[in-house]
Amino acid sequence: MAIDPQIRILLVEDFKATRVMQVRILEDMGFHHIQEAENGAAAIETLQKEEVDLIISDWNMPVTDGYELLEWVRADEKCQDIPFIMATARGEKKQLIKAVMAGISHFIAKPFTSAELRQVIEETFAKKKITEEVLARAASPKAAPSKTRLSVAHIQITDHLVLGALKHLIETGECQPRYFDLETHCMDGWNPVQKAMEKGTVDAALMLAPIAMDLFGYGAAIQLVLFAHQNGSICVRKRGAGGAEDLTGFFRGKTFFIPHILSIHHMLSDLFLTEIGLRPGTVGGEGVNVAFEVAPPVQMPTFLAESPDACGFMVAQPVGKKAIVDGGADLLFLSGEMWECHPCCVVAMQRAFIEAHPDAVHEFTEMLVRAGRFIHEKPTEAARMAVDFLDPDGSLKLAQPVLESVLTEPHGIQTDNLFPVLTDLDRIQRHMVDKMGYGSIIDLEKFVDTRFAESACRETAQRPSVFHDPSSVARSVLARLTS
């Protein structure tokens, strides 16, 4: 039978990403009068104020679940005759019978297709009774969804350890993706990662936020879905550089390495070097007296040791920590000392992949958040796993104690708070464009797709970032060097 496309539908679902997908299905079916509620309590508030012709509700939800909502609907004089479809992954027949006894109109098992939902809505408005056949159909397990390959690029830094932790959790069976098969690609540096995302040869990448923003600004069809970490970088100088009183003089006229012009490392080291009385910039710049030079992160300790004109570098861990342990560098500051809880690397994805495989993206972000908590809660186990992920061929000669130290040091990397904060990204782009003359201002609302993170990080306590005065950081560095 034909259903009036003007009917008013109340969709009740706690996962925003799932709700967005279900709205899209309903809109594709021709329904456009759709109201949304994130749980049964919010649905009740809507029903008390608005006219509704059909309720489609999830079962398992916080605050007030779908069954409790059903009981309220059937007991309310105004709402008791509204058709009620339960969209649920709960397939136990005793639960289905319980809902039938409470007055359910129909069931649909999740995840569902447009055709399946159309059939259920038509049967609901035809007022067909729920038969044993319908109960059996709802109780029978859904066929496993087809998986898609998800190829993700990264480099050999702890900033990308959430990807390694997820790979580890999948291999041990602690995470079992239903919608994707993970394929990781370790690359030599930022240029190959940038090129792979620009050309679409990978589906996603863990990459520097300013690079991702620049690609988006120049038309790349990519979107940021999650932070990969917070903090996590280190600024060092060559060992034997003299005391604190000679710090400015040692840096003057020398080369300082950064991983990319478009990086948080460039921004923070520029702030520090300026604060101690230098004029940093690229070679040939007017008045520049300490030159930034881009170098692959894993090569920085070698370049520092072998170049007489090199003075230091700023990079993601564990590169700096290992240089200190090996005797080639001294600590200046950790990035978290200058900007607590700052973003650096992000998870960027091809827009076409997001649109084609939203279930896979939803699951991927959920599992990355879980992997981040694993690193935070089990640093010893994470450090042991990280050796193989970050140094598979042994070329970096990483050791578990070094990695564990990186994962546990104050102001060090944080992986338990991955929700993308637009104001922090805006601070980066404003400083780099307005103060340093690099990159361009983009519309962050269009670049950042938060719907998956809103679901994945729903139980995460958000910590606001704190940007410290660079002068206080400089004073701390000088005090540390003289102690």
SEVO-296777 format. One record per residue: residue in three letters; z, x, y of N, C-alpha, C, O in turn. Coordinates in steps of 0.05 Angstrom, whole numbers, plus 5000, padded with zeros to 4 digits. Layout:
BEGIN
ALAZXYZXYZXYZXY;...
END
This chain:
BEGIN
MET500050174976500050005000500050185025501050405025;ALA498950075047498850225072501550195086502549975089;ILE502550415095505050415110504550435140502850605148;ASP505850275156505450285185506150565195508450645192;PRO504350705208504850975218506850975241507751185249;GLN507450745252509350725275512250705266514050685283;ILE512750705240515550675231517250915242516251135246;ARG519750855247521651055258523151175235524651035221;ILE522851435232524051575209526251755219525951905238;LEU528551745205530751935210530752135188531252065165;LEU530252395194530252605174532852765176533452875198;VAL534352775154536952905154536953145136536653115112;GLU537153385147536953635132538353855147537853895171;ASP540154005134541654205148540154465153540654595174;PHE538254545136536754795140534454735160532654575154;LYS534654865183532654805203529754875194527954715199;ALA529455105180526755175171525654965152523254895153;THR527354865134526454655115525854395131523854265125;ARG527454335151527054095167524354115182522853915183;VAL523754345192521154385206518854335187516854205194;MET519054445163516954405143516654105136514354005133;GLN518853965133518753685125517553515148516153325143;VAL518253585173517053445196514053485196512553295201;ARG513153725190510353785189508953615168506753515172;ILE510153585145509053425123508753135132506753005128;LEU510853025145510852755154508652715176507252515176;GLU508452905194506452885215503652905203501852765212;ASP503253065183500653085169499952815155497652755152;MET502052665148501552405136501052185156500451955149;GLY501352255182500752065203503151945216502851765233;PHE505652035209508051935221508852115244508952355241;HIS509451995267510152155291512752065305513652205323;HIS513851845296516451765307518651855289519751705273;ILE519352115291521152245273523552355289523152505308;GLN525952275281528352385293529652565272529452515248;GLU531052775281532252965263535252975266536352935288;ALA536653025244539553065244540153285225538953305203;GLU542153455233542753695216544853635195545353815178;ASN546053405195547853325173548453025175547452895193;GLY550052925156550552635156552052535180551552315189;ALA553852705191555352615214553452575238553752385253;ALA551652765242549752745264547952505260547052375279;ALA547252445234545552215228546951955235545751775246;ILE549551945230551051705236551051655266550851425275;GLU551451865282551351835311548651725320548551555338;THR546451815308543851715315543551425307542551265323;LEU544451355283544151075273545750885290545050645292;GLN547950975302549550795319548250745346548950555360;LYS546250905353544950885379542050795378541050675396;GLU540650865356537750835354536950645331538450615312;GLU534550525334533450365313531950555294530350715303;VAL532350515268531150685248530050505226531350315217;ASP527650575216526350415195526450545168526150415147;LEU526950815167527050955141528851205145528551345165;ILE530551255125532151495125531251675101531051575079;ILE530751925107530152125086532352335089532352475110;SER534052365069536352535073536652735050536252665026;ASP537552975056538353175036541053075025542452915037;TRP541753185001544353114989546453304998548453235010;ASN546053564993548153774998547953865027546053995035;MET549953785043550053865072552953895080554753775068;PRO553454065100556154085110557053845126555353675133;VAL559553835132560853625149560753355134562853255125;THR558453225133558152975118555552995102553453035113;ASP555852975075553453025058551852765056552552565067;GLY549652785041547752565038548952325024548452095032;TYR550652375004551852144990553851995008553951755008;GLU555452145023557252025042555751865064556651655072;LEU553551975072551851835092550851575079550851365093;LEU549951585055548951345041551151125040550650895045;GLU553551215033555751015031556250895059556750645060;TRP556151055080556550935107554350745114554950525125;VAL551850815108549550635114549850375100549450165113;ARG550450375075550550125060553049955067553049715062;ALA555050075080557349925088557149825117558749655126;ASP555149925132554849845160553049595162550849595151;GLU554049405177552549145178549849185191547849055183;LYS549649355211547049395225545049555208542649495209;CYS546049745192544249935178543949885148542350015136;GLN545349695137545549675108542949625094542749675070;ASP540949525108538449465095536249675100533949635091;ILE536949895113534950105118534250245092536050335078;PRO531650265085530950425061531950705063531850835085;PHE532950815041534251075041533151235018533551174995;ILE531751455025530651635004532251885004532752015025;MET533251964981534852204978532952434969531752424948;ALA532652634986531152874979533053084970534653194986;THR532953154945535053324934534053514912532153454898;ALA535453734910535053914887537053854865536953984844;ARG538853664869540753594849539453414829538953174835;GLY538953514805537453364785539053244763537953124744;GLU541753274763543353174741543252864741543652734762;LYS542652754718542252464717544752304725544552094737;LYS547152414719549552264726549852244757550852054767;GLN548852454771548952444800546952244810547552094830;LEU544552234798542552044806543551754802543151584819;ILE544751704779545751434773547951364793548151134802;LYS549651554800551751514820550551424847551551234860;ALA548351554855546951474880545651204878545651054897;VAL544451144854543250874850545450664853544950454866;MET547750704841549850514843550850474872551850264879;ALA550550684888551350664916549250544934549750484957;GLY546850494923544850344938542450514947541250444967;ILE541850724933539550894941536950734938536850564920;SER534950784954532350644951530550804934528950694918;HIS530651074936528851244920529751534921531451604938;PHE528651694904529151984903526652134907524452034901;ILE526852384917524752574915525952844910527852924924;ALA524952994891526053254885524853474903522453474909;LYS526553654912525653874930524954114913526154164892;PRO523054274922521254234945519054034937518354014914;PHE518053874957516153674950513553714967513553854987;THR511453594957508853604971508453354987509853154985;SER506353355003505553125019504952895001505652665006;ALA503452944979502652734961505052604947505152364944;GLU506952774939509452664926511052494946511952274938;LEU511252584970512752424990511352164996512651954999;ARG508752174999507251925004507751724982508151484987;GLN507651814957508051624934510851504936511151264932;VAL512851664942515651564942515951364965517251154962;ILE514851424989515051245012513650975005514750765012;GLU511250994993509850744986511450584966511650334969;GLU512550704946514150564926516750444939517550224932;THR517850594958520250494972519650234987521250044986;PHE517450235002516849995019515649775002515649545010;ALA514649844978513849634960516249504946515949304931;LYS518549624951521149524940521149514910522249334898;LYS519949724899520049754870522849844862524050004875;LYS523849734840526449804831526350084819524350164808;ILE528550234821528750494809528950464779531050364769;THR526950544765526850504736527850764722528250964734;GLU528050744695528750974679526651194683527251434682;GLU524151104686521951304690522351454716521951704717;VAL523151314737523651454763526051634761525951864771;LEU528151554748530451724744529751974728530652194735;ALA528151934708527352164692525652364708525952604706;ARG523952244725522152414741523852574761523252814766;ALA525952454773527652594792529452794779530053004790;ALA530252734754532052914740530653154727531953354722;SER528153124721526753344708526353574726525853534750;PRO526753824716526454054733523654084744521754024730;LYS523554164770520954214782519654464770521054654763;ALA517054454769515654704761516254924781516354874805;ALA516555164771517055394788514755424808512455414800;PRO515455454834513355484854511855744849512955944839;SER509355744857507855994854508756194875509356124897;LYS508956444866509856654884507556784899505256794889;THR508056884923506157034937507057324940509457374942;ARG505257504941505957784946506757814975505357714993;LEU508957954980509858005007510058305011511958435001;SER508158425025508058715029509358785056508658675076;VAL511258975055512959035078512959335082513459495064;ALA512259425106512259705113514959795125516359635138;HIS515660055120518060165132517760475133515760575122;ILE519660605145519760895145522460985134524160825127;GLN522861255133525161365119527561395137528461625144;ILE528661175146531061175164532960955155532160755142;THR535560995161537560795153537160535167538260325159;ASP535760535190535160285204533660085186533759845191;HIS532360185165530860015147532159975120530859895101;LEU534760035119536160025094536559735084536859695060;VAL536359535102536659255092534359195072534759045053;LEU532059315077529759275059530359405032529859295011;GLY531359655033532059785008534259644993534259634969;ALA536259535008538459384995537359134982538159064960;LEU535459004995534258764983532758834958532958704937;LYS531259054959529759144935531659204912531159134889;HIS533959324919535959384899537159124887537459104863;LEU537758934904538958684894536958524877537758384858;ILE534458554883532358414866532158554839532058424818;GLU532158824839531958974814534358934796534058944772;THR536758894808539158844792539458554784541358484769;GLY537758384794537958094788539857944805540257704801;GLU541158064825543057924842541557744862542657534870;CYS539157814869537357634884534857584867533657764856;GLN534157324865531857254848529957074865530156834864;PRO528157204879526357044896524656854880523556924859;ARG524356614891522656404878519856394890517956304878;TYR519756494915517256454930515656714936513456694946;PHE516856944931515357194938516057414918518157424906;ASP514157594915514557844901514458064922512458094936;LEU516658224924516858424945515358674938515558784916;GLU513858774957512359024954512859194979511959115001;THR514259414976514959584999513059815002512059924981;HIS512559905026510760125032512160315051512460255074;CYS512960555041514160755057511960915071510261035058;MET512160925098510061065113511161305127513661335130;ASP509361485136510161745147511361735175512861915183;GLY510761525190511761505217511061245230509961065217;TRP511561225256511160975270508160905274507460665274;ASN506461105277503661035282502360895258500960695262;PRO502860985233501760835210502860555208501460365201;VAL505460515214506660245214505260075235504559845229;GLN504960175259503760025280500859945273500059725277;LYS499360135262496660085254496459875232494659705233;ALA498259895213498259695190498759415200497459225191;MET500659385219501159115230498859025247498158785247;GLU497659205263495459125280493059045265491658855273;LYS492459175243490159115226490658905205488858795193;GLY493258835201493958625182493758725153493458555135;THR494058985148494059085121496759055107496859085083;VAL498858985122501358905110502158635122501258555143;ASP503858495107504758225116507058245136507358065152;ALA508558455134510958485152511558785154510658945139;ALA513258845173514159115177516859115191517458945207;LEU518559315183520959375199520059585219519259805211;MET520159515244518859685265520459675291521959485295;LEU520059875308521359885333520659635350518359555352;ALA522759515361522359265377520259305399518559125402;PRO520359525415518359545437515559575427513659485440;ILE515159695403512459715392511459435385509159355391;ALA513159275371512459005363511858835388509958685388;MET513458865409513058705433510358785446508958615457;ASP509759045446507259145458504859035443502858955455;LEU504959035416502758935400502358635406500058545410;PHE504558485408504358205414503058165442501457985446;GLY503958325461502958305488499958355490498558255508;TYR498858505471495958565471494458395450492258475442;GLY495658175442494157975426494557985397493357825383;ALA496258165386496758165357498157905349500157835362;ALA497257785328498457525319500857585301500757535277;ILE502957695313505357755298507757615312507557545336;GLN509857585297512357465308514757605297514857695274;LEU516857615313519357725305521057505292521257295304;VAL522057555268523657345255526557425251528257255246;LEU527257685254529957775249530358055260528458205262;PHE532758125268533458405273533758545247534558425227;ALA533058805245533458955221536159085220537159155199;HIS537459115243540059245246540859235275539359145292;GLN543259335280544159395308545259675308546159775287;ASN545259815331546060095333544360265314542160185306;GLY545460495307544260655285542760905293541761045276;SER542760975319541361215327543261425339545561365345;ILE542261675341543961895349542462085368540062115364;CYS543862195387542762385406544062655401546562675401;VAL542562865396543663135390542263345408540163295419;ARG543663575410542463805423542364035403543764025383;LYS540764235408540564465391543264605391544564645412;ARG544164695367546764835365546565105379544465235380;GLY548765185391548865435405547865415434546965615446;ALA547965175444546765125471548665195494548065145517;GLY551065295487552965355509554965135513554864935499;GLY556765165531558864975535557964735552555664725560;ALA559864555557559164315573558264385601556664245613;GLU559464605612558764665640555864755643554764755665;ASP554564825621551764925622549764725610547464785605;LEU550764475605549064285591546564215606544364225594;THR546764165631544364095648542464325649540064295646;GLY543564565652541864805654540464855628538164955628;PHE541764805605540464855580538064665575536064755565;PHE538364415584536164225580533864265599531564205592;ARG534364375622532364395643530064575633530464805624;GLY527564475637525164625630524564625600522764775591;LYS525864465584525464465555524264195546523764015561;THR523864175519522663945506524763785491526363905476;PHE524663525494526563345480524863155463523063025474;PHE525563135437523862965419524962685417527362635416;ILE523062495417523562215412521562115392519462225389;PRO522161895377520361805356517961655366515861645353;HIS518161535390515861385401516461335431518761305439;ILE514361335447514661265475515860985478517560945496;LEU514960795461516060525462518360505442518060405420;SER520660595451522960595433525560575449525660655472;ILE527660475436530360475448531260755452532860815470;HIS530360945435531161225437530161345464531661495477;HIS527761275471526661365496528261255520528961405538;MET528961005518530460865540533160995543533961065565;LEU534761025521537461115523537661415530539361495545;SER535861575518535861865525535061905554536062085567;ASP533161745564532361755592534761705610535161835630;LEU536361495603538661425619540661655619541861725640;PHE541161775595543161995593542262245608543762355624;LEU539762325604538862575617538762545647539262735662;THR538062305656538062255685540862275696541362375718;GLU542762165681545562165690546762445693548462485710;ILE545862635676546962905679545363075698545663325699;GLY543662945714542363085736539563195731538563355746;LEU538263095710535563185703533562965710534262745717;ARG530963045710528862855714527062855689525063005688;PRO527762695670526162685645523562535648523262365666;GLY521662605632519062465633517062605615517762795601;THR514662515614512562645598511362875613511562895638;VAL510163055598509063305610506963225632505263055628;GLY507263355654505363305676506363105696505163065718;GLY508562965690509662775708510862905733511863135731;GLU510762775755511662895780514662955779516262775775;GLY515463205784518263285785519563305758521963355757;VAL518163255736519363255709520463535703518963735705;ASN522963555695524163815687525363815659526464025651;VAL525063605644525563605615523463415603523463175611;ALA521863515585519463365576520063225549520963345530;PHE519462955549519562805524517062865508514762875518;GLU517462915482515262965463515762785439517862775428;VAL513662645431513862465407513562635382511762795380;ALA515362585362515262725337516062535314517662355319;PRO514962575290515862415267518762455263519662685262;PRO520362245258523262275255524062485235525862655241;VAL522862495211523762675191523062965197524263145185;GLN521263015216520563285224522163395247521963635254;MET523763225260525163315284526963555280526963735296;PRO528663555259530363795255528764055252529564265262;THR526464045238524864285235523664365262523764605269;PHE522664175277521464235303523664345322523164535337;LEU526064235321528264335337528964625331529364785349;ALA528964685305529764955296527565165302528165395309;GLU525065085300522865275302521665305330520165495334;SER522265125348521165145375523265255394525365135398;PRO522665485406524565605425525065435450527165445462;ASP523165265456523365095480524664825475525064665493;ALA525264765450526364505443529364505449530764705444;CYS530364285460533164275467534764065451537164085448;GLY533363855441534763645427532963415419530563425424;PHE534063205408532562975401534362725399536762755395;MET533162495400534562245395532862085374530462055378;VAL534261995353532761885331534661705314537061715318;ALA533561555297535161395278536461575257535361785250;GLN538761485248540061625226538461585200537061395198;PRO538761765180540761975178539662245188540862455182;VAL537462245202536162505210537962675226538262915221;GLY539262555247541062715264543562805250544363035253;LYS544662635233547162705219546562945200548263125198;LYS544262935187543663155168543163415184543963635174;ALA541963405208541563645224544263765232544564005233;ILE546263595238548863685245550163815220551264035222;VAL550063685197551263785173549964055165551364235155;ASP547364075169545864325162546264545182545364775177;GLY547664495204548264705223546264745245546364945260;GLY544264565248542264605268542664455294541264505314;ALA544664275295544964105319547864035324549564045305;ASP548463955348551063855356550763575366548763505379;LEU552763405361552763125370553063115400554763245412;LEU551362945413551862875441553062595442555362565451;PHE551662395431552862125430551361955410548962005403;LEU552661745400551361545384550361315402551661265423;SER548161195395546960995412548960765417548960645439;GLY550660695397552560485401554660545421556060355431;GLU555060795428556960865449555860785477557460725495;MET553260795480552160715506551560415507551960285528;TRP550660305484550060015484550959905457549559925437;GLU553359785457554459675432552759445423551959265438;CYS552259435397550859215384547959185395547058965399;HIS546659405401543959385412541959355390542359455368;PRO539759225396537459205377535859465378536059615397;CYS534459505357532659745355530259675339528059625350;CYS530559665312528359585295528659285289530859175287;VAL526359155286526258865280524458815256522958985247;VAL524758575246522958485224520758325237521158105246;ALA518258435237515958295249514158215226513858355206;MET512957975229511257875207508657765219508457685243;GLN506557775203503957655211504357355214505357225196;ARG503357245236503656955240502156795219503156585210;ALA499956895209498456755188500056735163499956535149;PHE501656945157503356935133505556735136506156575118;ILE506756725160508856535166507856245162509156085150;GLU505556195173504455925172503655845144503955615136;ALA502656035129501755975101503955965081503855825061;HIS506156115086508256145066511056115079512656305077;PRO511655895092514255865105516655875086518755975093;ASP516255775061518455795042519056085035521456155033;ALA517056245032517456535027518856675050520556835045;VAL518056605074519356725098522256645100523956805106;HIS522756385095525456285095527156435075529356525081;GLU526156465051527656595030527956895036530157015031;PHE525857025046525957305053528157365074529657555071;THR528257205095530257245116533057195106534957335112;GLU533356985090535956935077536957175061539257255063;MET535157285045535857515028536257775043537957935035;LEU534857815065535358045082538058035094539458235096;VAL538857795103541557765114543657825093545657945099;ARG543157735069544957785047545058085041547258195036;ALA542758215042542658505038544158655059545558855054;GLY544058555084545558675106548558665102549958855108;ARG549458435092552258405086553158595063555358705064;PHE551358625043551958805021552459095032554359225023;ILE550759185050551059455061553659475076555159675074;HIS554359275092556759265108559259265090561259405096;GLU559159115069561559075052561859285031564059335021;LYS559659415023559759605001558259865009556159924997;PRO559260005029557760245039557460465018555460605019;THR559360495000559160704980556760644961555160824956;GLU556660404952554460324934551860324949549760404938;ALA551860234974549460234990548460514995546060564994;ALA550260705000549460985004548261104979546261254981;ARG549361034956548261134931545361024927543561174919;MET544960774933542360654930540460764951538060794946;ALA541460834975539760924997538461184991536261245001;VAL539761354975538561624970535761584957533861714966;ASP535561414938532961374925530961224943528561284942;PHE531961034958530060884975528961044998526661035004;LEU530761205012529961355035528761625029527361745045;ASP529361725005528462004998527462004969528562154952;PRO525461844962524661814934523562074922523862114898;ASP522462254938521362494927523262734932522562964925;GLY525562684944527462904948526763084971528163294974;SER524763024987523863215008525963235030526063445044;LEU527463025035529463035057532063155048533763225064;LYS532463175021534863285010537363135020539363255028;LEU537162875020539362705028541562705007540962714983;ALA544062685016546262664998547862415003548062325026;GLN549062304982550562054985552862075006553161895022;PRO554462295007556562305026555562295055556862175072;VAL553262415061552162405088551462125095552062025117;LEU550061985076549261705082551661525084551661345101;GLU553761565068556061395070557461445097558461255109;SER557561685106558661745132557161595154558361495173;VAL554461595152552861455172553461155172553561035193;LEU553861045148554260755146557060665154557460425159;THR558860855157561660775163562660885189564960825197;GLU561061045203562161165228562360955250560760775252;PRO564460995267564760805290562360835308561261045312;HIS561560615319559160595337556560645321554460675333;GLY556760655295554360705278552860445272553360235284;ILE551060465253549260245246550860005237552860035222;GLN549959765244551159515236548859345224546759315235;THR549459225200547359065187548358785180546958645166;ASP550658715191551758445184551358245207552658035207;ASN549658305226549358135249546458145258545858275279;LEU544658015244541758055247540357845263537857845265;PHE541757655275540457445290539157565315540357705330;PRO536557495319535157615342536057495369535857245373;VAL537057665387538057575413535957635434535357865439;LEU534957425446532757465466533657605491532057755502;THR536057565499536957705524537058005520536558155539;ASP537758095496537758385490534958495490534458715500;LEU533058355478530258445478529158445507527558615514;ASP530058255523529158245551530258485566528858595584;ARG532658565561533858805574532059045569531559205587;ILE531159075544529459305536526859295551526059495564;GLN525559065550522859055563523059085593521359205605;ARG525058965605525358995634525859285643524659375662;HIS527559425628528159695635525659875631524960035648;MET524359835608522060015603519759965622518360155629;VAL519259715629517159655648517859725677516359855690;ASP520259625686520959655714521959935721521360035743;LYS523460055703524660315709523060555698523060775710;MET521560515676520260745664517160725664515760925660;GLY516160485670513260445672511760435646509460505644;TYR513160345624511860325598511960035588513759885594;GLY509859965573509759695561509059485582508059545604;SER509459235574508959005592510858785585512158785564;ILE511258605604513058375600511658155584509458075591;ILE512958075563511757865546513557615547515857625556;ASP512557395537514057145535515557155508514457105487;LEU518157215510519757255485520056985470520456995446;GLU519956765484520256505470517956465451518256335430;LYS515556575458513256545440513256765419512156725397;PHE514356995425514257225407516357195385515857265362;VAL518757095391520957085372521056805360521356605374;ASP520856795333521156545318523856545305524256665284;THR525756395317528556405308529156195286531456195276;ARG527356025279528055805261529055905234530855785222;PHE527956125224528856235198531556375201533256345184;ALA531956525223534456655227536756455232538956505224;GLU536056225245538156025250539255925224541655855222;SER537655905204538555825177539956055163542156015152;ALA538656285163539756515148542356615159544056715144;CYS542756595186545156705199547156495206548856545223;ARG546956265194548656035202551656095198553255975212;GLU552356275179555156335175555956605187558156705181;THR554156725203554756985215556056945242555056795259;ALA558257085246559657085272558157275290558057515285;GLN556957165311555357335330557157505348559057395360;ARG556557765349557857945368556058005391553858095387;PRO556957955416555258015438554958315443556758465437;SER552658395452552258675458553658745485554058575502;VAL554458995488555759095512554359345521554359545507;PHE553259335545551859565556553759725574554759615594;HIS554359975568556260135583554860295604552460365602;ASP556260355625555260515647554660795636556360925624;PRO552160895639551461155629553261385639553561585625;SER554361345663556161555673558661585656559661815652;SER559661365645562061385628561261525601562961665590;VAL558861475592557961605568557661905573558462065556;ALA556561975595556262265602558962405604559262625594;ARG560862265615563562385617564762425589566062635584;SER564262235572565362255544564062495530565362635515;VAL561362525534559962745521561063015531561563195514;LEU561363045557562363295568565263355557565963575552;ALA566863145555569563175545569563265516571163425508;ARG567763145501567463215472566663505469567663645451;LEU564763595485563763865483565764075491565564305482;THR567664005508569664195517572164185501573864365505;SER572463995484574963965468574964165445576964175430;
END
